[in-house]
Amino acid sequence: MKRFCIPLLASACLAPAWAQPSFTLADALERARRDNPELKALALEAGAVDAAASQAALLPNPALEYVREGRAKEGGSATVQLSIPLELGGKRAARMSVARSGSRAAALDLAAGRARIEADVVAAYEAAYLAQEQVALAAQVSESGRRSSEAAARRVLAGKVSPVEEARARVAEANWRMEGVNAHKELEEARIRLASLLGGEPGPIGALAAPGAPEASALRLEALIDAAPAIERAVAEVDAGQASVQLERAQRMPDVALIVGSKREGPERERVRQNIVGLSVPLPLFNRNQGAILAAERRAEKARAELEATRLRVRAEALQAHARMQAALQQERLVREDVLPGARYAATAALQGFEAGKFNFLEVLDAQRTLVQAQAQHLRVLSDFYRAKADLSRLVGNPVPKESQ
C-alpha cells in the first residue's frame, strides 16, 4: 500500500499553487449573500414594496377651489371653498391590508430567492470541488501510467517482455493524460459557474476546501415541507387574494366629500359674505364595482387552487430528492468501504507483480482501469448526493447540517 501512496503524494507535490485549499463553502456563501446581483435586486424590490405599503396608509388630499364670477365693481362674487374627501366603507384599512400582503410576499420572495441562490452556490461549489478532485485523480492516474510505462520499458530492455507491452503502456499513459486535460477543462467550467453565482470573476476563488463528507441527517421532512418557501409564498398569495376581495368590496361604498368655504358677492361697499357648507355624494346607479369584485374573488379562488398544487408538487419533489439523497449515501458507503479498498489492493499488487515478472501488462492495465472506474464511481455517487441535497435545499430551505460552514 505504501507504493500506491507514492503517485498520489507526487501529484500533490507537483500540483499547481491553487491546489492548496484557500476557499471554503462558508466563504462562497458569504460572498454570494454580499455580491450576488439577483439577491441585491430582490432586496431592492422588497424595499420598494415596503415604501409602497407606507403610501397606502396616507389619507387623500383635500382640494382648495377658488371661483370668481363677474367684476367686483359690478356686483360679482368670489368663492373660496375646501373639499375634504372622506373615505367610507373601510377602504383605507382594506388598502393597508393589501399593502401588508404585498410586503409579506416581497419578503418571502427575498427569503425564497436567498434559499435558492444559496442552494445553487452549494451545488456549484460541490460540483467544482468534485471537478478539482477529478483533476487530482487524473494526475494520480497519469503518474501511475508513467510508472507502468517505465516498468514496461525496463522489462523490454531486459528482454523479458515483448516491445508490444511497452507500446500498450505508452498508449495507456497517453489516454490517462488526455483524461487529465478533460478534467482541467471541466474544472475551469465549474469554477466559472461558481464565480457567476458569487458575482465576481473566477480568478480570486482559489482552491476549494472539502465541503464535508456526506452524512445521514435526521430530517423532519413533513415539517420542512409545510414550511417550504414556495408553500409560504403560495399562502401569502391566498392572503393577498382575500385582502384584494375585501378592498374591492369596500370600493362599493362611494366616498363623500365635505365642502366648506366662504362666498362674497355684491358691490365693494355693499359686499355680503356667506359661509358655504356642502356635501358631494356620488350615486352608485351603474358602477357598483361588481366586475372588480367578481374578478378578485376568482383570483382568490385561483390562489387557493395554486396553493394546493404547490403543496403537492413540493411534497413530491422533496420526497424524491430525499430518496435520491439516501440512495446516493448508501452507494457512497458501499463504494468507499467495499469497492475502493479491493480495487486499490488489486492495482498495487498487479503493478508490483508486473515489476517482479509475475503478471503481464494486460493484467496491470485491467487492474488500473478497475481502480480508476471505482474512484470515478465514488465521485459520481458523491455528485449524485450533492445534487439531491441541493435540490432538497431549494425546496425546503437548508435541511442538512451545515457541517462545512
C-alpha positions in Angstrom: 0.0 0.0 0.0 3.0 2.4 0.5 3.9 2.1 -3.1 0.4 3.1 -4.1 0.6 6.3 -2.0 3.7 7.4 -3.8 1.9 8.6 -7.0 -0.7 10.5 -5.0 2.0 12.2 -3.0 3.9 13.0 -6.1 0.9 14.5 -7.8 0.1 16.6 -4.7 3.7 17.9 -4.7 3.6 18.7 -8.4 0.1 20.3 -8.3 -0.3 24.0 -9.1 -0.3 26.6 -6.4 -4.1 26.8 -6.2 -4.2 23.2 -5.1 -3.7 24.3 -1.5 -7.2 24.8 -0.1 -7.9 28.6 0.3 -11.6 28.9 -0.3 -14.3 27.3 1.8 -18.0 26.8 1.3 -18.7 29.3 4.1 -16.6 31.8 2.1 -18.6 31.2 -1.0 -22.0 31.6 0.8 -20.8 34.8 2.4 -19.6 36.3 -0.9 -22.9 35.3 -2.6 -25.0 36.9 0.1 -22.9 40.1 -0.3 -22.3 40.3 -4.1 -24.9 38.2 -5.9 -26.8 40.6 -8.2 -30.1 38.7 -8.1 -30.2 38.9 -4.3 -29.5 42.6 -4.5 -32.4 43.0 -6.9 -34.7 41.1 -4.7 -33.7 43.1 -1.6 -34.3 46.4 -3.6 -37.7 45.2 -4.7 -38.6 44.3 -1.1 -37.6 47.8 -0.1 -39.7 49.3 -2.9 -42.8 47.3 -1.9 -42.4 48.4 1.8 -42.2 52.0 0.6 -45.4 51.5 -1.4 -47.0 50.0 1.7 -46.3 53.2 3.6 -48.0 55.1 0.8 -51.2 53.1 1.2 -51.7 54.3 4.7 -51.9 58.0 3.7 -55.2 59.9 3.6 -56.4 61.5 0.4 -55.5 65.2 0.0 -58.2 67.9 0.3 -58.8 70.2 -2.7 -58.9 74.0 -2.5 -61.1 75.8 -5.0 -61.4 79.5 -5.9 -64.2 80.7 -8.2 -64.6 84.3 -9.4 -67.9 85.4 -11.0 -68.2 88.8 -12.7 -66.5 92.0 -11.7 -66.4 93.1 -8.1 -67.4 96.7 -9.0 -70.5 95.4 -10.8 -71.6 93.1 -8.0 -69.7 90.0 -8.9 -68.8 87.3 -6.4 -65.7 85.4 -5.2 -65.9 81.9 -3.7 -63.2 80.0 -1.8 -64.0 76.5 -0.7 -62.3 73.5 0.6 -63.3 70.0 -0.5 -62.3 67.3 2.0 -62.7 63.7 0.8 -64.0 61.2 3.3 -63.3 57.5 2.7 -66.1 55.3 3.8 -66.6 51.5 3.9 -63.2 50.7 5.4 -61.3 51.5 2.2 -58.1 52.7 4.0 -57.9 49.6 6.2 -58.5 47.3 3.3 -55.9 49.2 1.2 -53.4 48.9 4.1 -54.2 45.1 4.3 -53.4 44.7 0.6 -50.2 46.6 1.0 -49.1 44.5 4.0 -49.8 41.4 2.0 -47.6 42.7 -0.8 -44.8 43.5 1.7 -45.0 39.9 3.1 -45.0 38.4 -0.4 -41.9 40.5 -1.3 -40.2 39.4 1.9 -41.0 35.8 1.1 -39.7 36.3 -2.4 -36.4 37.6 -0.9 -36.2 34.6 1.5 -37.0 32.1 -1.2 -34.5 33.7 -3.6 -31.9 33.7 -0.9 -32.5 30.0 -0.2 -32.4 29.2 -3.9 -29.2 31.1 -4.5 -27.6 29.6 -1.5 -28.6 26.1 -2.7 -27.2 26.9 -6.2 -24.0 28.1 -4.6 -23.6 25.0 -2.6 -24.3 22.8 -5.6 -21.9 24.8 -7.8 -19.2 24.7 -5.0 -19.6 21.0 -4.6 -19.5 20.4 -8.4 -16.3 22.5 -8.6 -14.8 20.6 -5.7 -15.6 17.3 -7.3 -14.1 18.5 -10.6 -11.0 19.6 -8.6 -10.8 16.0 -7.1 -11.2 14.7 -10.7 -8.1 16.7 -11.7 -6.2 15.2 -8.7 -7.4 11.7 -9.7 -6.3 12.3 -13.3 -2.9 13.4 -12.0 -2.6 10.3 -9.9 -3.6 8.0 -12.7 -1.2 9.7 -15.1 1.6 9.2 -12.6 0.6 5.6 -12.2 0.6 5.2 -16.0 4.0 6.8 -16.2 5.4 4.3 -13.7 3.8 1.4 -15.7 5.4 2.6 -18.9 8.8 2.9 -17.2 8.5 -0.6 -15.8 7.5 -2.0 -19.2 10.5 -0.2 -20.8 12.8 -1.7 -18.3 11.5 -5.2 -18.9 11.7 -4.8 -22.6 15.4 -3.7 -22.2 15.9 -6.8 -20.1 14.4 -8.9 -22.8 11.7 -10.3 -20.5 8.6 -9.0 -22.5 7.8 -8.0 -26.0 8.0 -4.4 -27.1 4.3 -4.6 -27.6 3.9 -4.5 -23.8 5.7 -1.1 -23.8 3.6 0.2 -26.6 0.4 -0.7 -24.8 1.8 1.0 -21.7 2.6 4.2 -23.7 -0.9 4.3 -25.2 -2.5 3.8 -21.8 -0.3 6.6 -20.4 -1.4 8.9 -23.2 -5.0 8.2 -22.6 -4.6 9.0 -18.9 -3.1 12.3 -19.9 -6.0 13.1 -22.2 -8.3 12.4 -19.2 -6.3 14.9 -17.3 -6.8 17.6 -19.9 -10.5 17.0 -20.0 -10.7 17.1 -16.2 -8.9 20.5 -16.2 -11.5 21.8 -18.7 -14.4 20.6 -16.6 -12.8 22.2 -13.5 -12.5 25.6 -15.2 -16.1 25.4 -16.4 -17.3 24.6 -12.9 -15.2 27.4 -11.4 -16.8 29.9 -13.9 -20.3 28.7 -12.9 -19.5 29.2 -9.3 -18.0 32.6 -9.9 -21.1 33.8 -11.7 -23.2 32.9 -8.7 -20.8 34.8 -6.4 -21.0 37.9 -8.5 -17.3 38.0 -9.4 -14.6 36.6 -11.6 -13.3 33.0 -11.3 -9.7 34.1 -10.7 -9.9 35.1 -6.9 -11.7 31.9 -5.9 -8.5 29.8 -5.4 -8.5 26.2 -4.4 -11.7 24.7 -2.8 -11.7 23.1 0.6 -13.7 19.9 1.1 -17.4 20.7 1.6 -17.7 17.9 4.2 -18.3 14.2 3.9 -21.9 13.1 3.1 -23.7 12.2 6.3 -27.2 11.0 7.1 -29.3 13.5 8.9 -32.5 13.1 10.9 -34.9 15.2 8.9 -38.4 16.1 9.9 -39.3 16.1 6.3 -43.0 16.7 6.6 -42.5 19.7 8.9 -39.9 21.1 6.5 -42.2 20.6 3.5 -45.0 22.6 5.3 -42.6 25.4 5.9 -41.1 25.3 2.4 -40.6 28.8 0.9 -42.7 28.1 -2.2 -45.6 27.0 0.1 -45.3 30.0 2.3 -45.3 32.2 -0.8 -48.5 30.5 -2.1 -50.1 31.0 1.4 -49.2 34.7 1.1 -50.9 34.8 -2.3 -54.0 33.4 -0.7 -53.9 36.1 2.0 -53.3 38.8 -0.6 -56.3 37.5 -2.7 -58.5 37.7 0.3 -57.3 41.2 1.1 -58.0 42.2 -2.5 -61.5 40.9 -2.3 -62.1 43.0 0.9 -60.7 46.1 -0.8 -62.9 45.7 -3.9 -66.0 45.1 -1.7 -65.1 48.3 0.2 -64.9 50.1 -3.1 -68.7 49.6 -3.5 -69.3 52.3 -0.9 -69.0 55.7 -2.6 -66.7 58.2 -1.0 -68.3 61.6 0.0 -66.6 65.0 0.0 -67.3 67.6 2.7 -67.3 71.1 1.3 -66.7 74.2 3.4 -65.9 77.7 2.2 -66.9 81.3 2.0 -68.6 83.4 -0.7 -68.5 87.2 -1.0 -70.8 89.0 -3.5 -72.2 92.4 -4.3 -70.6 95.8 -4.9 -67.5 96.6 -3.0 -69.2 98.8 -0.4 -72.2 96.6 -0.1 -70.4 93.2 -0.3 -72.1 90.4 1.6 -70.2 87.4 2.9 -71.8 84.0 3.1 -70.5 80.7 4.6 -70.7 77.6 2.4 -71.2 74.0 3.7 -71.9 71.2 1.3 -71.7 67.5 0.7 -70.8 65.7 -2.5 -72.1 62.2 -2.7 -71.6 60.0 -5.9 -74.7 58.0 -6.8 -73.8 54.3 -7.4 -76.5 53.7 -10.0 -74.5 51.9 -12.6 -71.0 51.2 -11.3 -71.1 49.3 -8.1 -67.7 47.7 -8.7 -69.4 44.4 -9.3 -67.0 43.4 -12.0 -63.8 44.1 -10.0 -65.3 42.2 -7.0 -66.0 39.1 -9.1 -62.5 39.3 -10.7 -60.9 39.5 -7.2 -63.0 36.5 -6.0 -61.9 34.4 -8.9 -58.3 35.3 -8.4 -58.6 34.4 -4.7 -60.0 31.0 -5.7 -57.2 30.6 -8.2 -54.6 31.4 -5.4 -56.2 28.7 -3.2 -56.0 26.2 -6.0 -52.4 27.1 -6.7 -51.6 26.7 -3.0 -52.9 23.1 -3.1 -51.0 22.4 -6.3 -47.8 23.8 -4.8 -48.2 21.7 -1.7 -48.5 18.5 -3.9 -45.6 19.5 -6.1 -43.2 20.5 -3.3 -44.0 17.4 -1.3 -43.5 15.0 -4.3 -40.2 16.7 -5.4 -38.9 16.8 -1.8 -39.6 13.2 -1.2 -38.0 12.2 -4.5 -34.9 14.3 -3.7 -34.7 12.9 -0.2 -34.9 9.3 -1.6 -32.2 10.1 -4.1 -30.0 11.5 -1.4 -30.4 8.5 0.8 -29.8 6.1 -2.1 -26.6 8.0 -3.0 -25.5 8.0 0.6 -25.8 4.2 0.7 -24.0 3.8 -2.6 -21.2 6.1 -1.5 -20.7 4.0 1.7 -20.6 0.8 -0.4 -18.1 2.1 -2.8 -15.9 3.6 -0.1 -15.9 0.7 2.2 -16.2 -2.3 -0.2 -15.2 -1.4 -3.7 -12.3 1.1 -3.4 -10.1 -0.9 -0.9 -10.2 -4.0 -3.1 -9.5 -2.0 -6.3 -6.6 -0.3 -4.7 -5.1 -3.5 -3.4 -5.6 -5.2 -6.9 -3.9 -2.3 -8.7 -1.0 -2.2 -6.3 -0.5 -5.9 -6.3 -0.7 -6.1 -10.1 1.9 -3.4 -10.6 4.2 -5.0 -8.1 3.7 -8.4 -9.7 4.4 -6.9 -13.2 7.7 -5.3 -12.0 8.6 -8.7 -10.5 7.7 -10.5 -13.7 4.7 -12.4 -12.3 2.0 -10.7 -14.4 1.7 -9.4 -17.9 0.9 -5.8 -18.6 -2.7 -6.5 -19.6 -3.4 -7.6 -16.1 -1.8 -4.4 -14.7 -3.9 -2.3 -17.2 -7.1 -4.1 -16.2 -6.4 -3.6 -12.5 -5.6 0.1 -13.1 -8.8 0.6 -15.1 -10.8 -1.1 -12.4 -9.3 1.3 -9.8 -10.0 4.3 -11.9 -13.5 3.2 -12.5 -14.1 2.7 -8.8 -12.7 6.1 -8.0 -14.7 7.7 -10.7 -17.8 5.9 -9.4 -17.1 7.3 -6.0 -17.0 10.8 -7.4 -20.2 10.2 -9.3 -22.2 9.0 -6.3 -20.8 11.9 -4.3 -22.1 14.2 -7.1 -25.5 12.4 -7.0 -25.7 13.0 -3.3 -24.7 16.7 -3.5 -27.2 17.3 -6.4 -30.0 15.6 -4.4 -29.1 17.6 -1.3 -29.1 20.9 -3.3 -32.5 20.0 -4.9 -33.9 19.4 -1.4 -32.4 22.7 -0.1 -34.0 24.6 -3.0 -37.4 23.2 -2.0 -37.4 23.3 1.8 -34.5 25.6 2.7 -31.4 24.1 4.3 -32.4 20.7 5.7 -28.9 19.3 6.2 -26.5 20.2 8.9 -24.0 22.9 7.9 -21.1 20.8 8.8 -18.9 22.6 6.3 -19.7 26.1 7.4 
